């Protein structure tokens, strides 16, 4: 008997483009498993920060990577909960500092190798919507559907600034914009699996689209590519 064929939807794009929001909505509508790979890398970065290890400390990261025990739990709230060494760190990994840590540690070969099998196994055993920086180019190069979701740096910075201020954080738009540009440069120019659009990906610019419009566009692409 042939193994069931599962559908993989790979969504790549720069930080702040709304990948997680859109991927989560699309996965829910289709009944697929949503996999936030950025949260996985943030969890590794959080562990390294607890150990006092910087994102570019290759030796330190290699020394401590085997101490990282990550589990993913899906609960009734619809969130992907990240469990680090038995502790739910889902809320603790969502700071700008952890965003930069994630970008840094994800450039380390030992981290990528450690997490690659975890991500591919999920795609082998489920219909998935997986978002990140290199899903369509490295993690799931054979995904039936690949989308590069993007937006201008100005729009992404404004969204992030509004999100942070809504939480009561005192941040300047200019500082958030600088962080966005810096993150883009870091992600696009890293030596290992840099952020780029897969040759066979559909580009979707969501700078001036509502969430509902982006979800509709994304589902139309999936129907066209995967026939669902």
N, CA, C and O of each residue as an XYZ file, in Angstrom:
912
protein
N       0.852     -1.198      0.000
C       0.000      0.000      0.000
C       0.884      1.242      0.000
O       1.841      1.331      0.769
N       0.556      2.204     -0.872
C       1.333      3.427     -0.925
C       1.072      4.282      0.302
O      -0.040      4.315      0.830
N       2.110      4.970      0.746
C       1.943      5.889      1.868
C       1.089      7.065      1.410
O       1.162      7.455      0.245
N       0.281      7.637      2.300
C      -0.549      8.780      1.913
C       0.319      9.956      1.491
O       1.382     10.207      2.058
N      -0.164     10.665      0.485
C       0.573     11.818     -0.021
C       0.035     13.067      0.653
O      -1.131     13.426      0.492
N       0.890     13.713      1.397
C       0.473     14.917      2.088
C       0.880     16.161      1.306
O       1.854     16.147      0.554
N       0.128     17.223      1.494
C       0.378     18.480      0.797
C       1.169     19.416      1.702
O       0.826     19.606      2.868
N       2.228     19.995      1.153
C       3.041     20.963      1.890
C       2.904     22.337      1.239
O       3.077     22.491      0.030
N       2.591     23.326      2.067
C       2.532     24.712      1.621
C       3.679     25.451      2.303
O       3.697     25.589      3.526
N       4.628     25.920      1.514
C       5.812     26.610      2.047
C       5.653     28.112      1.845
O       5.518     28.586      0.717
N       5.671     28.848      2.938
C       5.544     30.300      2.868
C       6.824     30.935      3.396
O       7.160     30.791      4.572
N       7.529     31.632      2.524
C       8.749     32.331      2.911
C       8.541     33.841      2.775
O       7.565     34.302      2.184
N       9.483     34.593      3.339
C       9.409     36.037      3.221
C      10.115     36.721      4.374
O      10.500     36.070      5.345
N      10.286     38.025      4.272
C      11.013     38.768      5.302
C      10.224     38.891      6.602
O       9.013     38.671      6.638
N      10.939     39.248      7.664
C      10.308     39.436      8.976
C       9.250     40.535      8.899
O       9.466     41.580      8.285
N       8.116     40.285      9.524
C       7.081     41.304      9.603
C       6.135     41.351      8.423
O       5.290     42.242      8.343
N       6.265     40.399      7.500
C       5.370     40.402      6.334
C       4.002     39.810      6.667
O       3.076     39.886      5.859
N       3.879     39.228      7.839
C       2.607     38.634      8.241
C       2.505     37.159      7.954
O       1.404     36.610      7.902
N       3.643     36.504      7.767
C       3.642     35.081      7.411
C       2.891     34.234      8.434
O       2.054     33.409      8.067
N       3.189     34.434      9.705
C       2.573     33.595     10.740
C       1.068     33.809     10.805
O       0.301     32.851     10.904
N       0.647     35.070     10.751
C      -0.788     35.377     10.804
C      -1.532     34.730      9.644
O      -2.568     34.093      9.835
N      -0.994     34.900      8.440
C      -1.646     34.362      7.255
C      -1.579     32.842      7.237
O      -2.576     32.177      6.955
N      -0.406     32.288      7.538
C      -0.248     30.840      7.528
C      -1.195     30.170      8.527
O      -1.770     29.120      8.241
N      -1.347     30.780      9.684
C      -2.220     30.226     10.721
C      -3.676     30.208     10.255
O      -4.392     29.226     10.450
N      -4.098     31.309      9.638
C      -5.482     31.409      9.143
C      -5.735     30.395      8.020
O      -6.751     29.700      8.015
N      -4.804     30.326      7.080
C      -4.962     29.419      5.949
C      -4.985     27.969      6.426
O      -5.809     27.175      5.972
N      -4.083     27.628      7.337
C      -4.030     26.263      7.863
C      -5.347     25.890      8.553
O      -5.857     24.782      8.385
N      -5.878     26.816      9.318
C      -7.141     26.551     10.017
C      -8.266     26.327      9.021
O      -9.070     25.409      9.182
N      -8.327     27.174      7.978
C      -9.397     27.057      6.991
C      -9.312     25.739      6.221
O     -10.337     25.152      5.874
N      -8.097     25.280      5.957
C      -7.907     24.053      5.170
C      -7.847     22.795      6.028
O      -7.883     21.681      5.506
N      -7.754     22.973      7.353
C      -7.617     21.814      8.229
C      -6.223     21.222      8.209
O      -6.045     20.034      8.475
N      -5.224     22.053      7.894
C      -3.832     21.618      7.847
C      -3.139     21.946      9.169
O      -3.647     22.718      9.981
N      -1.979     21.348      9.361
C      -1.161     21.652     10.532
C      -0.326     22.901     10.244
O       0.349     22.976      9.217
N      -0.372     23.865     11.138
C       0.437     25.073     10.979
C       1.761     24.903     11.709
O       1.783     24.550     12.888
N       2.869     25.156     11.007
C       4.198     25.024     11.604
C       4.925     26.369     11.486
O       5.289     26.800     10.392
N       5.125     27.012     12.625
C       5.843     28.291     12.691
C       7.320     27.987     12.962
O       7.725     27.823     14.113
N       8.116     27.914     11.898
C       9.529     27.552     12.085
C      10.306     28.666     12.777
O      11.290     28.407     13.469
N       9.859     29.912     12.587
C      10.534     31.015     13.270
C      10.489     30.846     14.776
O      11.454     31.164     15.471
N       9.359     30.340     15.287
C       9.224     30.123     16.728
C      10.200     29.061     17.207
O      10.692     29.125     18.334
N      10.480     28.079     16.346
C      11.423     27.029     16.720
C      12.823     27.628     16.875
O      13.528     27.330     17.838
N      13.214     28.467     15.926
C      14.538     29.091     16.012
C      14.601     30.095     17.162
O      15.637     30.234     17.813
N      13.496     30.789     17.410
C      13.464     31.703     18.557
C      13.678     30.932     19.863
O      14.323     31.422     20.789
N      13.129     29.730     19.918
C      13.270     28.912     21.124
C      14.721     28.525     21.347
O      15.213     28.559     22.475
N      15.405     28.157     20.271
C      16.839     27.865     20.390
C      17.588     29.113     20.839
O      18.450     29.049     21.715
N      17.251     30.258     20.226
C      17.897     31.512     20.605
C      17.655     31.866     22.059
O      18.544     32.376     22.741
N      16.440     31.591     22.531
C      16.109     31.877     23.929
C      16.964     31.020     24.864
O      17.462     31.503     25.881
N      17.127     29.757     24.512
C      17.971     28.887     25.342
C      19.399     29.413     25.386
O      20.017     29.451     26.450
N      19.927     29.820     24.228
C      21.300     30.317     24.187
C      21.442     31.598     25.010
O      22.457     31.806     25.675
N      20.425     32.450     24.964
C      20.492     33.691     25.749
C      20.492     33.379     27.241
O      21.171     34.054     28.015
N      19.737     32.364     27.650
C      19.741     31.954     29.065
C      21.115     31.458     29.487
O      21.523     31.620     30.637
N      21.823     30.853     28.541
C      23.158     30.324     28.814
C      24.246     31.395     28.672
O      25.425     31.124     28.901
N      23.842     32.611     28.292
C      24.810     33.686     28.112
C      25.608     33.552     26.833
O      26.722     34.068     26.732
N      25.041     32.859     25.853
C      25.734     32.627     24.586
C      25.148     33.529     23.509
O      23.933     33.554     23.314
N      25.993     34.264     22.816
C      25.550     35.176     21.773
C      25.229     34.450     20.480
O      25.652     33.309     20.294
N      24.477     35.099     19.571
C      24.045     34.438     18.331
C      25.171     34.129     17.354
O      24.983     33.340     16.428
N      26.342     34.741     17.547
C      27.465     34.481     16.651
C      28.558     33.634     17.301
O      29.622     33.418     16.720
N      28.277     33.161     18.513
C      29.248     32.341     19.248
C      29.135     30.900     18.768
O      28.464     30.080     19.394
N      29.788     30.599     17.662
C      29.667     29.282     17.021
C      30.058     28.154     17.974
O      29.356     27.148     18.072
N      31.179     28.324     18.676
C      31.644     27.268     19.583
C      30.671     27.059     20.734
O      30.370     25.927     21.113
N      30.184     28.167     21.284
C      29.245     28.063     22.397
C      27.943     27.397     21.985
O      27.402     26.569     22.717
N      27.441     27.760     20.809
C      26.194     27.168     20.322
C      26.383     25.679     20.058
O      25.525     24.873     20.415
N      27.499     25.308     19.437
C      27.763     23.888     19.179
C      27.869     23.117     20.494
O      27.449     21.963     20.583
N      28.431     23.762     21.507
C      28.612     23.103     22.799
C      27.267     22.860     23.492
O      27.104     21.869     24.203
N      26.298     23.774     23.280
C      25.045     23.701     24.033
C      23.852     23.167     23.236
O      22.785     22.939     23.805
N      24.019     22.968     21.936
C      22.861     22.581     21.128
C      22.269     21.253     21.573
O      21.056     21.062     21.476
N      23.089     20.334     22.057
C      22.570     19.037     22.488
C      21.770     19.129     23.788
O      21.067     18.188     24.155
N      21.877     20.266     24.486
C      21.104     20.464     25.714
C      19.717     21.019     25.423
O      18.892     21.144     26.328
N      19.459     21.354     24.148
C      18.159     21.924     23.770
C      17.176     20.794     23.488
O      17.364     20.005     22.563
N      16.135     20.732     24.295
C      15.086     19.727     24.114
C      13.792     20.460     23.784
O      13.133     21.016     24.663
N      13.440     20.450     22.490
C      12.280     21.214     22.026
C      11.129     20.272     21.699
O      11.312     19.241     21.052
N       9.949     20.646     22.157
C       8.726     19.945     21.773
C       7.716     20.983     21.289
O       7.728     22.133     21.728
N       6.849     20.560     20.383
C       5.791     21.434     19.877
C       4.454     20.832     20.296
O       4.196     19.647     20.084
N       3.607     21.674     20.897
C       2.282     21.215     21.302
C       1.224     22.099     20.657
O       1.366     23.320     20.598
N       0.168     21.465     20.179
C      -0.960     22.197     19.599
C      -2.145     22.042     20.545
O      -2.592     20.929     20.823
N      -2.647     23.173     21.036
C      -3.693     23.131     22.056
C      -4.988     23.746     21.531
O      -5.073     24.181     20.382
N      -5.992     23.768     22.407
C      -7.311     24.248     22.014
C      -7.310     25.723     21.621
O      -8.211     26.170     20.911
N      -6.311     26.487     22.074
C      -6.274     27.908     21.728
C      -5.788     28.144     20.294
O      -5.750     29.281     19.823
N      -5.416     27.057     19.605
C      -4.992     27.182     18.219
C      -3.557     27.614     18.039
O      -3.080     27.734     16.911
N      -2.856     27.852     19.144
C      -1.474     28.304     19.059
C      -0.507     27.125     19.008
O      -0.788     26.037     19.511
N       0.631     27.376     18.390
C       1.728     26.415     18.415
C       2.552     26.738     19.656
O       3.270     27.738     19.687
N       2.451     25.908     20.658
C       3.176     26.163     21.903
C       4.567     25.552     21.826
O       4.736     24.387     21.466
N       5.561     26.370     22.175
C       6.942     25.911     22.155
C       7.356     25.519     23.567
O       7.298     26.323     24.497
N       7.769     24.281     23.704
C       8.170     23.741     25.004
C       9.675     23.534     24.989
O      10.187     22.721     24.220
N      10.378     24.262     25.832
C      11.830     24.168     25.921
C      12.206     23.510     27.236
O      11.967     24.064     28.309
N      12.794     22.330     27.148
C      13.202     21.598     28.348
C      12.082     21.541     29.389
O      12.303     21.726     30.586
N      10.871     21.277     28.887
C       9.721     21.109     29.764
C       8.972     22.381     30.115
O       7.927     22.311     30.762
N       9.479     23.561     29.704
C       8.828     24.833     30.037
C       8.190     25.438     28.791
O       8.800     25.471     27.723
N       6.946     25.918     28.941
C       6.267     26.602     27.840
C       6.847     28.020     27.725
O       6.645     28.861     28.601
N       7.567     28.260     26.633
C       8.229     29.557     26.452
C       7.577     30.370     25.335
O       8.168     31.329     24.838
N       6.368     29.991     24.943
C       5.684     30.618     23.811
C       5.647     32.137     23.920
O       5.914     32.832     22.940
N       5.322     32.656     25.089
C       5.225     34.106     25.267
C       6.593     34.761     25.464
O       6.746     35.961     25.233
N       7.571     33.989     25.884
C       8.880     34.559     26.217
C       9.767     34.773     24.996
O      10.786     35.457     25.085
N       9.394     34.203     23.871
C      10.263     34.265     22.690
C       9.826     35.340     21.697
O      10.386     35.417     20.603
N       8.845     36.169     22.046
C       8.263     37.109     21.088
C       8.771     38.542     21.226
O       8.050     39.485     20.899
N       9.985     38.714     21.699
C      10.557     40.063     21.816
C      11.446     40.360     20.618
O      11.898     39.432     19.947
N      11.711     41.651     20.330
C      12.636     41.992     19.242
C      14.021     41.376     19.448
O      14.695     41.013     18.485
N      14.435     41.263     20.702
C      15.740     40.669     20.992
C      15.777     39.210     20.563
O      16.773     38.745     20.008
N      14.687     38.486     20.821
C      14.634     37.079     20.418
C      14.525     36.937     18.904
O      14.959     35.934     18.336
N      13.942     37.945     18.251
C      13.902     37.940     16.784
C      15.310     37.993     16.216
O      15.634     37.253     15.288
N      16.145     38.861     16.766
C      17.527     38.971     16.310
C      18.327     37.725     16.685
O      19.176     37.270     15.919
N      18.049     37.179     17.869
C      18.724     35.946     18.278
C      18.378     34.811     17.312
O      19.244     34.025     16.928
N      17.103     34.737     16.927
C      16.669     33.683     16.015
C      17.395     33.787     14.685
O      17.844     32.782     14.133
N      17.506     35.006     14.173
C      18.201     35.203     12.903
C      19.660     34.784     13.019
O      20.215     34.179     12.101
N      20.283     35.108     14.156
C      21.694     34.779     14.353
C      21.937     33.285     14.488
O      22.809     32.733     13.817
N      21.166     32.623     15.357
C      21.413     31.197     15.584
C      21.018     30.357     14.377
O      21.579     29.283     14.156
N      20.049     30.844     13.590
C      19.612     30.070     12.432
C      20.677     30.029     11.346
O      20.599     29.215     10.426
N      21.671     30.906     11.449
C      22.779     30.895     10.492
C      23.843     29.868     10.853
O      24.770     29.630     10.079
N      23.709     29.258     12.031
C      24.695     28.275     12.480
C      24.343     26.890     11.929
O      23.233     26.406     12.149
N      25.270     26.248     11.218
C      24.989     24.938     10.612
C      24.499     23.898     11.610
O      23.619     23.101     11.286
N      25.050     23.892     12.806
C      24.660     22.860     13.778
C      23.199     23.024     14.196
O      22.517     22.035     14.464
N      22.716     24.268     14.252
C      21.320     24.522     14.625
C      20.400     24.070     13.498
O      19.379     23.428     13.744
N      20.753     24.398     12.287
C      19.916     24.034     11.142
C      19.820     22.519     11.004
O      18.744     21.977     10.751
N      20.951     21.843     11.171
C      20.951     20.385     11.070
C      20.103     19.769     12.183
O      19.399     18.784     11.962
N      20.174     20.349     13.367
C      19.428     19.851     14.523
C      17.921     19.919     14.297
O      17.177     19.033     14.716
N      17.479     20.996     13.623
C      16.049     21.230     13.489
C      15.457     20.767     12.161
O      14.237     20.656     12.034
N      16.304     20.497     11.175
C      15.805     20.163      9.848
C      14.934     18.912      9.859
O      13.860     18.899      9.258
N      15.384     17.873     10.531
C      14.621     16.627     10.566
C      13.262     16.824     11.235
O      12.264     16.244     10.807
N      13.228     17.641     12.284
C      11.972     17.902     12.984
C      10.944     18.503     12.026
O       9.782     18.096     12.001
N      11.394     19.475     11.242
C      10.486     20.160     10.324
C      10.044     19.233      9.186
O       8.867     19.215      8.824
N      10.969     18.476      8.632
C      10.626     17.589      7.523
C       9.720     16.449      7.964
O       8.853     16.018      7.204
N       9.910     15.959      9.179
C       9.067     14.884      9.682
C       7.611     15.331      9.795
O       6.699     14.558      9.506
N       7.396     16.568     10.212
C       6.035     17.094     10.290
C       5.382     17.097      8.906
O       4.200     16.780      8.770
N       6.164     17.459      7.875
C       5.634     17.492      6.509
C       5.423     16.095      5.939
O       4.564     15.892      5.081
N       6.208     15.136      6.418
C       6.043     13.762      5.947
C       4.780     13.113      6.494
O       4.258     12.169      5.902
N       4.292     13.611      7.612
C       3.196     12.941      8.310
C       1.914     13.766      8.422
O       0.931     13.311      9.005
N       1.925     14.970      7.865
C       0.736     15.827      7.924
C       0.641     16.687      6.663
O       1.636     16.914      5.974
N      -0.569     17.158      6.376
C      -0.713     18.305      5.476
C      -0.280     19.524      6.283
O      -0.804     19.762      7.372
N       0.666     20.292      5.763
C       1.205     21.389      6.567
C       1.210     22.705      5.805
O       1.335     22.745      4.581
N       1.069     23.778      6.572
C       1.398     25.124      6.114
C       2.569     25.545      6.983
O       2.421     25.741      8.190
N       3.730     25.684      6.366
C       4.956     25.959      7.117
C       5.535     27.291      6.649
O       5.710     27.515      5.452
N       5.828     28.168      7.602
C       6.391     29.458      7.206
C       7.754     29.680      7.843
O       8.044     29.177      8.928
N       8.581     30.445      7.142
C       9.924     30.726      7.631
C      10.700     31.570      6.639
O      10.134     32.434      5.968
N      12.007     31.317      6.547
C      12.874     32.080      5.644
C      13.374     31.232      4.468
O      13.676     31.760      3.398
N      13.455     29.919      4.678
C      14.039     29.057      3.640
C      13.250     27.762      3.481
O      13.821     26.712      3.185
N      11.944     27.841      3.678
C      11.135     26.625      3.619
C      11.090     26.071      2.197
O      11.325     24.882      1.978
N      10.788     26.934      1.241
C      10.689     26.485     -0.138
C      12.016     26.226     -0.806
O      12.079     25.505     -1.802
N      13.089     26.807     -0.270
C      14.403     26.649     -0.906
C      15.236     25.542     -0.276
O      16.022     24.899     -0.971
N      15.082     25.303      1.027
C      15.948     24.341      1.723
C      15.158     23.270      2.479
O      15.393     22.077      2.291
N      14.234     23.690      3.325
C      13.560     22.733      4.210
C      12.643     21.801      3.419
O      12.715     20.582      3.571
N      11.783     22.373      2.576
C      10.834     21.586      1.785
C      10.945     21.971      0.309
O      10.014     22.556     -0.245
N      12.061     21.652     -0.328
C      12.256     22.068     -1.723
C      11.265     21.432     -2.690
O      11.082     21.925     -3.803
N      10.616     20.328     -2.270
C       9.646     19.650     -3.130
C       8.201     19.985     -2.764
O       7.277     19.300     -3.204
N       8.001     21.023     -1.968
C       6.644     21.411     -1.573
C       5.787     21.682     -2.812
O       6.248     22.292     -3.777
N       4.540     21.221     -2.769
C       3.650     21.425     -3.918
C       3.303     22.899     -4.121
O       3.063     23.341     -5.244
N       3.280     23.650     -3.021
C       2.916     25.067     -3.097
C       3.990     25.903     -2.409
O       4.345     25.648     -1.258
N       4.503     26.901     -3.122
C       5.495     27.808     -2.548
C       5.043     29.251     -2.784
O       4.718     29.650     -3.903
N       5.033     30.015     -1.694
C       4.633     31.423     -1.782
C       5.672     32.280     -1.083
O       6.109     31.964      0.024
N       6.066     33.367     -1.734
C       6.970     34.340     -1.114
C       6.115     35.538     -0.741
O       5.715     36.323     -1.600
N       5.837     35.669      0.556
C       4.985     36.745      1.066
C       5.855     37.910      1.500
O       6.730     37.751      2.351
N       5.624     39.069      0.926
C       6.485     40.206      1.215
C       5.672     41.477      1.398
O       4.478     41.523      1.101
N       6.345     42.503      1.890
C       5.760     43.840      2.043
C       6.932     44.804      2.190
O       8.042     44.388      2.525
N       6.694     46.072      1.946
C       7.776     47.037      2.039
C       8.284     47.143      3.476
O       7.550     46.863      4.424
N       9.540     47.547      3.628
C      10.119     47.699      4.966
C       9.347     48.726      5.780
O       9.174     48.556      6.987
N       8.879     49.794      5.129
C       8.121     50.833      5.833
C       6.815     50.274      6.399
O       6.457     50.543      7.546
N       6.120     49.504      5.591
C       4.853     48.920      6.037
C       5.088     47.913      7.156
O       4.352     47.894      8.143
N       6.101     47.087      7.006
C       6.384     46.080      8.034
C       6.800     46.720      9.347
O       6.422     46.246     10.418
N       7.576     47.797      9.271
C       7.985     48.506     10.485
C       6.782     49.148     11.162
O       6.668     49.122     12.387
N       5.888     49.721     10.370
C       4.697     50.358     10.939
C       3.810     49.328     11.634
O       3.275     49.592     12.711
N       3.656     48.166     11.023
C       2.855     47.114     11.653
C       3.470     46.687     12.979
O       2.773     46.539     13.983
N       4.779     46.491     12.967
C       5.467     46.058     14.185
C       5.395     47.121     15.267
O       5.198     46.799     16.439
N       5.554     48.388     14.888
C       5.493     49.495     15.841
C       4.108     49.554     16.492
O       3.995     49.721     17.707
N       3.057     49.418     15.678
C       1.694     49.443     16.207
C       1.452     48.260     17.149
O       0.792     48.406     18.177
N       1.980     47.111     16.800
C       1.832     45.921     17.628
C       2.485     46.111     18.989
O       1.907     45.757     20.017
N       3.699     46.674     18.994
C       4.422     46.877     20.244
C       3.777     47.955     21.106
O       3.651     47.791     22.320
N       3.369     49.058     20.480
C       2.749     50.142     21.261
C       1.397     49.701     21.826
O       0.997     50.144     22.903
N       0.696     48.827     21.100
C      -0.581     48.320     21.596
C      -0.381     47.488     22.859
O      -1.288     47.361     23.682
N       0.816     46.924     23.001
C       1.143     46.149     24.199
C       1.668     47.039     25.322
O       2.006     46.555     26.402
N       1.733     48.356     25.055
C       2.191     49.288     26.073
C       3.681     49.547     26.080
O       4.190     50.202     26.989
N       4.399     49.036     25.069
C       5.840     49.257     25.002
C       6.140     50.627     24.399
O       5.503     51.044     23.431
N       7.109     51.314     24.978
C       7.495     52.640     24.505
C       8.637     52.486     23.497
O       9.804     52.369     23.870
N       8.278     52.490     22.232
C       9.271     52.332     21.175
C       9.041     53.389     20.101
O       7.909     53.814     19.870
N      10.115     53.807     19.453
C      10.012     54.773     18.364
C       9.920     54.037     17.033
O      10.568     53.011     16.831
N       9.108     54.574     16.135
C       8.989     53.961     14.814
C      10.348     53.866     14.141
O      10.669     52.855     13.516
N      11.152     54.929     14.268
C      12.457     54.950     13.614
C      13.340     53.784     14.071
O      14.073     53.198     13.274
N      13.259     53.462     15.353
C      14.067     52.350     15.880
C      13.556     51.006     15.354
O      14.341     50.112     15.037
N      12.238     50.878     15.267
C      11.660     49.641     14.744
C      12.029     49.470     13.272
O      12.360     48.370     12.830
N      11.970     50.567     12.518
C      12.338     50.514     11.094
C      13.800     50.098     10.929
O      14.131     49.285     10.066
N      14.662     50.662     11.763
C      16.083     50.296     11.705
C      16.271     48.812     11.976
O      17.070     48.152     11.312
N      15.533     48.283     12.956
C      15.625     46.855     13.272
C      15.143     45.994     12.104
O      15.729     44.950     11.817
N      14.079     46.431     11.433
C      13.534     45.676     10.301
C      14.560     45.603      9.169
O      14.797     44.535      8.604
N      15.164     46.746      8.846
C      16.156     46.783      7.769
C      17.376     45.944      8.133
O      17.932     45.235      7.293
N      17.784     46.036      9.399
C      18.936     45.262      9.862
C      18.643     43.771      9.790
O      19.499     42.984      9.386
N      17.446     43.386     10.178
C      17.052     41.965     10.137
C      17.030     41.468      8.694
O      17.496     40.365      8.409
N      16.492     42.277      7.788
C      16.468     41.891      6.378
C      17.875     41.636      5.849
O      18.142     40.631      5.189
N      18.757     42.564      6.156
C      20.141     42.455      5.675
C      20.799     41.200      6.235
O      21.507     40.485      5.525
N      20.557     40.942      7.517
C      21.147     39.778      8.169
C      20.600     38.484      7.562
O      21.358     37.549      7.304
N      19.285     38.430      7.335
C      18.660     37.225      6.806
C      19.060     36.958      5.355
O      19.270     35.809      4.966
N      19.163     38.014      4.565
C      19.439     37.853      3.136
C      20.907     37.588      2.818
O      21.237     37.075      1.748
N      21.780     37.940      3.748
C      23.215     37.837      3.469
C      23.945     36.797      4.294
O      25.170     36.702      4.224
N      23.209     36.010      5.080
C      23.889     34.983      5.865
C      24.398     33.888      4.940
O      23.834     33.645      3.873
N      25.457     33.241      5.359
C      26.111     32.244      4.510
C      25.281     30.975      4.364
O      25.301     30.334      3.313
N      24.553     30.611      5.414
C      23.768     29.377      5.408
C      22.302     29.690      5.148
O      21.681     30.442      5.899
N      21.747     29.117      4.086
C      20.323     29.233      3.763
C      19.796     30.658      3.890
O      18.914     30.913      4.709
N      20.317     31.590      3.098
C      19.831     32.969      3.171
C      18.388     33.088      2.700
O      17.893     32.246      1.951
N      17.727     34.140      3.149
C      16.363     34.412      2.718
C      16.366     34.772      1.236
O      17.047     35.710      0.822
N      15.603     34.025      0.440
C      15.428     34.360     -0.968
C      14.163     33.699     -1.478
O      13.632     32.768     -0.871
N      13.700     34.201     -2.598
C      12.485     33.665     -3.192
C      12.831     32.456     -4.047
O      13.698     32.539     -4.917
N      12.159     31.331     -3.806
C      12.388     30.142     -4.625
C      11.998     30.432     -6.069
O      11.075     31.203     -6.332
N      12.706     29.811     -6.990
C      12.448     30.056     -8.408
C      11.016     29.728     -8.806
O      10.454     30.367     -9.697
N      10.425     28.736     -8.151
C       9.075     28.313     -8.511
C       8.012     28.808     -7.530
O       6.919     28.247     -7.453
N       8.341     29.860     -6.785
C       7.387     30.414     -5.819
C       6.537     31.513     -6.450
O       6.984     32.233     -7.343
N       5.313     31.622     -5.969
C       4.446     32.736     -6.328
C       4.751     33.888     -5.369
O       4.794     33.692     -4.154
N       4.963     35.084     -5.913
C       5.237     36.251     -5.072
C       3.922     36.954     -4.754
O       3.138     37.270     -5.649
N       3.697     37.193     -3.467
C       2.481     37.869     -3.025
C       2.876     39.063     -2.163
O       3.342     38.897     -1.036
N       2.686     40.268     -2.699
C       3.003     41.499     -1.970
C       1.756     41.944     -1.227
O       0.735     42.270     -1.833
N       1.858     41.953      0.102
C       0.681     42.259      0.925
C       0.752     43.639      1.555
O       0.054     43.911      2.531
N       1.592     44.517      1.004
C       1.791     45.847      1.606
C       0.471     46.574      1.836
O       0.276     47.199      2.878
N      -0.436     46.494      0.863
C      -1.669     47.275      0.949
C      -2.912     46.403      0.832
O      -3.949     46.828      0.323
N      -2.777     45.165      1.318
C      -3.910     44.250      1.339
C      -4.329     43.988      2.783
O      -3.499     43.993      3.692
N      -5.615     43.762      2.980
C      -6.104     43.387      4.311
C      -5.763     41.920      4.559
O      -5.423     41.185      3.632
N      -5.857     41.509      5.809
C      -5.598     40.107      6.143
C      -6.533     39.198      5.360
O      -6.116     38.158      4.849
N      -7.819     39.598      5.267
C      -8.789     38.777      4.546
C      -8.424     38.650      3.072
O      -8.585     37.583      2.480
N      -7.930     39.742      2.477
C      -7.539     39.707      1.074
C      -6.325     38.794      0.857
O      -6.269     38.045     -0.118
N      -5.359     38.866      1.774
C      -4.168     38.025      1.642
C      -4.530     36.554      1.800
O      -4.041     35.709      1.051
N      -5.387     36.245      2.775
C      -5.824     34.860      2.977
C      -6.512     34.339      1.722
O      -6.265     33.210      1.297
N      -7.377     35.160      1.131
C      -8.083     34.744     -0.078
C      -7.107     34.505     -1.230
O      -7.241     33.532     -1.973
N      -6.130     35.393     -1.372
C      -5.120     35.235     -2.432
C      -4.305     33.958     -2.203
O      -4.023     33.212     -3.141
N      -3.937     33.722     -0.957
C      -3.131     32.552     -0.618
C      -3.896     31.267     -0.919
O      -3.337     30.332     -1.491
N      -5.158     31.218     -0.542
C      -5.964     30.021     -0.783
C      -6.185     29.791     -2.273
O      -6.263     28.647     -2.721
N      -6.287     30.870     -3.040
C      -6.431     30.740     -4.494
C      -5.164     30.135     -5.108
O      -5.241     29.309     -6.017
N      -4.007     30.553     -4.606
C      -2.737     29.992     -5.085
C      -2.656     28.508     -4.749
O      -2.231     27.704     -5.578
N      -3.066     28.142     -3.525
C      -3.011     26.745     -3.108
C      -3.951     25.891     -3.963
O      -3.602     24.780     -4.363
N      -5.137     26.419     -4.237
C      -6.085     25.671     -5.093
C      -5.481     25.442     -6.483
O      -5.581     24.354     -7.050
N      -4.854     26.494     -7.015
C      -4.278     26.389     -8.357
C      -3.112     25.394     -8.398
O      -2.995     24.605     -9.335
N      -2.250     25.441     -7.371
C      -1.039     24.617     -7.370
C      -1.291     23.177     -6.910
O      -0.699     22.237     -7.440
N      -2.170     23.013     -5.925
C      -2.361     21.684     -5.321
C      -3.702     21.059     -5.647
O      -3.941     19.890     -5.341
N      -4.562     21.820     -6.255
C      -5.855     21.259     -6.650
C      -6.783     20.950     -5.506
O      -7.568     20.004     -5.581
N      -6.706     21.746     -4.426
C      -7.587     21.514     -3.279
C      -8.540     22.687     -3.089
O      -9.360     22.674     -2.170
